C-alpha cells in the first residue's frame, strides 16, 4: 500500500495515532466553558448523581427527568469522583472515546482493506471537523460511535482469529449502546444485523443436503449466535437494573417518558429538516472528506482492488444506517457521526487509488488533478482570510481574527500539495508520496488544533465563565449556598445560561419561581426578567447575583 512509503511500519501504529490525535482534542477540553445544550445538561445531572449519591434518578431543576438513559451521566459522575468537578471531567469520556474510535478505525480498515487503508482512514477520521467538535463535547455521541466501532471490530476479529467468543463483545457493545443513547441504538443495531449474520452467524462449512435435490446451504452457527445473545443480555443488564430501580421508586413514569421521547422526536418540527438534509449536511460537516469519501464508496462497490471480505460491514452497515437516519423525521448534525468512520475509510480508498495509479505509472495525472483541486480551494480560503483580516466583515474583532487565522492555516497547508507535485522529480517516489500525504493532512490538523486553542470550538460561554471567575463573585460562590430564581417557563437563551450558572455554582441551593420564596439573608442567581430591589453583587449576561434580606 502506498501509505507504507511513509516509513511508519517500525512505529507502533496505536501509539503514533494517539500522539497525532491527542493534541487536537486536548486543545478544546482544558476547562473551557461548556455548551449549555446538551453538554451542560449532562454535566449537571452527573453532578447531582455525585452529590446526592442517587445513581438512579436523573435530576434537573429540583425535579426528576427520565427523558433519556443514564449512561453518559454515570461516566461523567465517575470522572467527577476521580478528577474533580470541572469542564475537563465532563469531556473526558468523549475524549477517550475519540481516541479509541481513531484506533478502532485503523484496525477495522486494516482488517478489511490492509494496513495502508487503515492508516489513512484513522488519520482522516481524526481530522474530520464535526468529529473533532464532538470529541470535545461531554455528550453521548462520541461514546456511541466508539461502541459501534467496537462491535464491528469484535466481529472482524472473531472471523480472522477464528474465536467466536469475541462475538460476545459485539452483543455487549450494543447493550451498552442502549445505556448511552437509549432507543437511538436500534437503527444502528438493525443496520448491523446483515453484517453480523453474514460475517458471524452463518457457518458456510455446515452443509445441508437433500437426497432428492442435493444443494449446499450455509448453516447457522449456533455457538456464535449463543455468544452474541449472551453478550446482548449481559450488556443490557445495567439498563434493566437501572429501569427496574427507577420504576420501583417512581412507578412506570420513567419507562413511559423514555419511550415517549422517541415518538416526540419523530413528530416535533424543530429538527424536521426535510429529506435532503443529510445529503448536504454530511459533506459540509465532514469537509472535504465527505466528498472524497463518495469517490471511495464508488471504488469499494465497483473496483475489484477494494473488494473487502466483509462487504456487508464496509458498505451495507453505513448505507443502511444512512437510509434509516433519513427515514427518521428528526434530523441533527450529530446523528451521522456514526457514519463518519466508514466515510473516512472510503476516503482512504480514494486517496490510495490516486497514489496507486502514480506508483504504477509516473505519467498518471490523478495526483496532479487532486493537487490542483486543493490549490484552488486554498486560494478561495486565502481570499476569505484576507477579507476577514481587512475588516470587510464586521463582527467581534477577536473572533474574526481567530477565524481568519484558522482559514489561513488551512489554506497554506493546502497550497503545498501542488508545490510538491510540481517538484516531484526532486524526490524518490516513496518520499514524494509520503510528503504529499502529510501535506494534505497537516493543514487540517493545525487548523483544528488552533480552533480549540482559540476557543472557537470548546469555549462556548466565555463571558459567563469570566464573570463567575472574577474575585468578587468567586469569593461569594466559594463560601455561600446559592439559590436560583427563574420563572417556570423561560426562553432558550435564558435556559442555556441557567444551566451554566448551575454548573459553575459550587454550593447549590434550591430552585424557586418567585422572589418571595427565598429564605431571608440568602444569596441567589436571579433571572433577568425577575424584579428585585435586593443588593446586587454582579450582573452576568442579565442574571444578577443578589443577597435577599427578606
N, C-alpha and C positions, 0 to 999 in steps of 0.2 A: 504494500500500500504506500501511497505517496507520502503519507504523514510520517512514515518510518524514516524518511530522509531528514526529519527534524532532529535526529540523533537523541531521542528521548528514551530509547529502549533500555538503556542502562540504569535509568532512574525509576524508582517505584512510582508507577502512574498515579496511585491514590495519593501519595504524598505530594507529588508535583501539582496535581489538580487542586488539592486542598490549599496549597500555598498560592495558587493562582486565584482561587475564588474567595479566600478569606478576607483579603483587603477590601474587596468590593462590598461585602456585607457588613464588615466592621465599620466602614466609613459612615454608615447611616443608622447605626444602632447604639452608639455610645451615649446614652442618657439624653437623646434628643426628644423633643416633645411628641406625644402620641397623636395619632389620628383619632378623633372622637368616635367616629362610626367606622368600623365596629371594634377597632383596636382598644379604645378606651373602655368600651362596654365590657369586653372580656377581662380587661385589667382590673376593673372594679369588682366584677363578680369573683374573680380569683382572690382578690384581697379580702372580700367578705368571707370566703371559704377559710382562708388562713386565720383571720382574726376571730371568727366565731367557732372554729373547729367543726363546722357543719359542712361535710363533704357531699351532702346530698342535695341541699337546697340551692337553687340559683336565685340570688337576691339582687334586688335593684330598687333604689329609692325608698327603702324602708319596707318594701313588699317582696313578693316572690314572682319569678317569671320562668316558665318552663317551655319557652318557645324554641329552644334549641338544646342539643345534647351538651354534655358537661366535660367532654374530653380535653379541649384546649384549656379550659379553666383549671382543670386538675394539673395540667402540665405547667401552666404559669404559676399556680399556687405553690407547686413543688420548687420552682425556681426562686420564688419569693423566700421560701423556707431556708434554702441553702445559700442564696446570694443577696437577699435583701429586697425590699420593695422599691423598685425603680424601673425606669423605662427599659433598660437593657435586659432585665429579668423577664419583662413582658415579651420581648422579642427573641429571647434565646431559643425557644422551641422552633421558631421559624428559621432562625439562623442555622441551627443544627440540621433541620430538615432540608434546607437549601444545599448545604454542603453534602449531605448524604445523597440527595437527589442527583447532584452532579456526578458523584462517584458511581451511583447506580446506572445513570445514563451511559457512562463509559462502559461499564461491564455488560449491559444489555446490548449496546451497539457492537461491542467486541464479539459477543457470542453470536449475534445474528449475522454480522457482515465483516467481521475482522477487526483487529486492533486499531488500524488506521481510522476506520469509520467511528469506532468508539471514542478515540481521542478527539476527533473533530466534533462529534456530536456533543460530548461533555463540555467542551470549550464554548461551543455556540450556545448551549443551554444556559451556561453560567453567565453569559453576557446578553441574554435576551432581555430587553428593557423591562417588561412587566414582571418577569421572573425576579429580576433584581429588586424591583419595588416591593413585591410581596415577600421577598426574603427578609426584608427589614420591617415587616408589619406583624404584630402579635395577633394574627388571625388564624382561622382554621386551614386556610387554603394551601399553604406550602407543606404543611404536615400531611394533608390529604394526598398531595402529589407524591410525597415520599412513600406513603403506604401503598399506593397503587403501583409505583415502580418496584417496591419490594416484592409485591405479589407477582409481578411479571418476572423479576429476577429469580425468585424461588422456583417458578415454573420452568424457566430455561435451565437453571442449574440442575433441577431434577432430571431433565432429559439428558444433558451431556454427562452427568455423573452417574446416571442410572440409579439414583436414590429417590424412590417415590416418597420417602418420608419427608423430603423437602417441600412437598405439596402441602404439608401441614401448615407451613408458614404462609402459603397463599391463602388458605382459609382463615387463618388468624388475622392477616392483614385487613381483609375485607370486614371482619367483625370489628376490629379496632377502628376501621374507617367509619362505621356507623356511630361509634362513640364520639368521633371527632366531628363528623358532618351530618349525622342523622340520616334521614331518608334520602339525602342527596347522594349517598354512596350507591344507591340502587341503579341509576343509569350506568355508572362505571362497572358495576357487577354484571349487569346484563350484557354490556359490550364486551366484557372479558370472557363470558361463558363459551363462545365458539372457539376462542384460542385455547382455553382450558380443556375443552372437550377434545379438540384435535391434538393438542400438544401434550396432554397429560392423562386423560381419562380413557383414551382408546388405545388398546394394545394390538397393533397390527400383526403380532405373532400369534394371537389367538385366532384360530380358524374354525369357522362353522361351515360344514359341508352338508349338502342334501344329496341323498343317494340318487334321486331322480334327475336332479339338475345341479351337478356339482358346481359350486361357486365359492369364491373366497370372500369372507366378510370380516371386517375389523371387529374385534371383540372388545367389550367393555372391560377395562382394568379395574376390577372391584377393589383391589387393595389401594390403588391410587385414589379411587373415589372415597374410600374409607378415611384416608389421610386428610383429604380436603374437607370432608364433612366434619371430622374430629376437630380440625383447625378452626372451622367456622363456628362450631359450638363453643370451643374454648375462647375464641375471640369475642363472642357475644356475651360471655359470662359477666364481664364488667357492666355491660349495658343492661342486662337482665337484672343484675343485682341492684344497680342504681335505680332503675324504674320500679322495681319491687319496693325498695325502701321509700322512694318518693310517694308511691301510691299508698303505702301504709301510713304515711304521715299526712298526705293531702288528698287522699281519695283518688278518683280517676282523672282529676283535673290535669295533672302533668302529662299523662298519656294523650288525653284529648287535645291539649294545647299543642303538643308536639306533632300529632297527626294533622291537626287543623292548619298548622303553619304551611304545610306542603300545598294544600288547596288554596290557601290565602295567596301564596306566592304565584301560583299559576293563574290566579284570577285578577290580581291587582294590576293597575295600569302604570305604576311608577317606573317599573323596569320592563314594560312591554315595548320593545324597540323595533318590532317588525321582523319579517322573515329573513331579511338580508343583513341584519346587524352583524353577525359573526363573519360574514364574507368580507366586510371592510375592517371590522374592529380587530380581528386577529392579525391581519397583515400590518396594521398601524402599530399595535402594541408589541408586536414581535419584530418590528422593522430592523434590518432588512431581511431577516431570516425567514419571515413568513412567506415572502415572495420566492426566495431561493428554494425554500422547502417544497413548494409546489412543483418545481422542476425536478427535485429529488424524488418526490412522490411518483411522478410520471416514470422516472427511470426505474424505481422499485417495481412498478407494475409491468413495464414492457422490456426492460433491458435484462438479458439473461445473466449479465455480470452481477446483478444485485438480487438474484433470486434467493431470498433468505429461507432457511429451513423451517421457519415458523411464520409464514406469511400472515396467518390469521392474527398473530400478535402485532407484527410490524405494520400491517395495513388494516386488517379487519377491526381491531380494537379501537384505534383512534378514529377511523371513519365512522364506525357505528356510534361511537360516543358523540361525535360531531353531529350526526343526524338526530340523536336523542336531545342534545342541547338545543338544537333548532326547533324541535317539536315543543319543548317546554316553553311556556309563554314568557316567563320571567327570564330576562337575559341580562347578564352583567359582564363586565370586562374580565372578572377573575374566574368565572366558571371554566373558560377554555385553558386555564393554566394546566389542567390535566392533559391537554393535548400537546403542550409545547416540548416535552422531552422527545416525543416522537417526531415532531416537526424539526427539532434540532438534528435528529438522526437523518431525516430526509434531506436537510440542508447539507449535512456532511456528505451524503451520497452525491449531491450535485457538485460540490466543490471537488470531491475526489474524482468525479467523472472528467471535469475540466483538466485537472492536473495529469490524469492518466493519459489523456489524449496527447498532452505535451510530452510526456515521458516516452511515448511510442513514436511520436513524430514531432521533431523540433519545429517543423513548419506550421504546426497547428496554431490557429489564432484564437481558440476559445478563451485561453487565459488573458490574451490581449484584449479581447472584447469585454470580458468581465472587468478588467482593469480600467478600461475606458468608462464603463458604467460607474464604477466607484469614483473616477476622476470627475465626471460631470456632476455627480451627486455632491462631491466635495466642493465644487465651485458654487453650487446653489447654497450650500451651508455657509461657505465663507462670505458670500454676499449677504446672507441673513445676519451673520455675525457682525459684519461691518455696519449694517444698518442699525443693529441694536446698540453697538458701541457708540455710534454717532448721535444717538438720542432721537432718531426719527420717530421711533415708537415711544410714546410717553407712558411710563409706569414707574413703580417703585425702583429707585436707582440701583440699590444693592441686588435686587432680584434680576433686573435687566442685565447687569454686569455678569452675574453668575451664569445666567442662561447663555449670554453671548460667549462666555469663556468655554462652556460645555460644547457649544456648536463649533467653535473654532478648533478645539482639541480634536473633535471627531473629524472635522474637515481636513485638518493637517494629516491625520492618520490615514485618511482615505485618498490623499494625493500620492502617497508613497507607492501603492501597487503599480501604477502606471510608470512611475520613475524606474522601479525595479524591472518592469517588463522591457522598457526601452534600453536598459543597460544589462540585460540578462546575459549577454555574451561575456561579461566580466566575471561571471560566476560559473562554477560547475553546476550541472543540472540539479543534483540534490540540494546544493547550497541555495540556488535560486528559489526552488520550490519552498524550502524551509523559510527563507526570508519573506517570500510572498505571503505565505500563510500568516506569519506573525504580523505582517503589515496590515492585514485586514482585521485582525483581532485586537491589536494593541490600542487602536483608536477608540473603539467602543469600551474597552476595559478602562482606559484612562478617563474617558468622558463620564462613565457611570460611577467610577470611584470619586471623581471630583463632584458630581452631583450630590453624592452622600455627604462629602466633607462640607459642601456649601450649604447643606440643609435643604436643598430643593426636594430631595426625597428623604424622608426620615425626621424632619423637624417641621411639624405641621401647625404648631401654635406658639411661635416664637415670643410674641408679645405677652401672652399669658404666662409662659414659662419664666420670662424675665421679670414679670410683675411679682409673682409669688416668691421669687428668689431674692427680691430686694431685702435689705437688712431689717427694715421696719416690719414688713409683712412676715418674713421668715421667723422673726422673734415671736410674734403672736401665734403663728401656726404651730411652732415647736412646743409651746407651753400651754396652749389653751385648747379646750374642746370647741369645735366649730360646728354650729348648726347650719341648716340651709333653708331659705325661704324662697319658694318658687310656686307660681300658680299651677293648678292641676294639668293644664294644657299650655305648652309654650312652643314657639316656633322652632324650626330646625336649628338655626344658628345658636339660639339661647340654650337649647338642649345639648348641643355639642360642648359649649363652654361649661355647662352644668356638669357633664361627665368628667371633663378635665379638671375642674375645680375639686370634685370629689376625690379624684386620684391624687392630686397634689396636696391634699389636706391630711396631715398625719393623724390627728385625733378627731375622728368623725363623731358628730353628734346626731341629732335626729333631723328628719325632713318634715318641714311644715309648709302649709299653703298660705297661712295668714301670719302677719307680724305679731298679733295678739297672742298667738300660741307659744311664742318664745319665752323661755324662763327668764326671770329678771337677772340682770347683771351677767348676761351671757353674750358670746360672740356668734356672729352668723355671716355667711355669704348671702346677700340679698339680690335677687334677680332685678334687672334694670326696670321692669315695669311694676315693681313693688315700692310704694312710697314709705319713707321713714324719715323721722327727724333725729334719729339717733346719731351719735358721733361716728363719723366715717374715717377709717384709718387708711383706706386705699380704695381706688376705683380702677378696676382692670376689665377692659372690654365691656364696660357698662355695669358689671357686677361690683357691688360695694361690700367691703368688709367692715362691719359695724359692731359696736358694743351696745346691746339693748339694756337700758336701765330699768325698764318695766314701769 
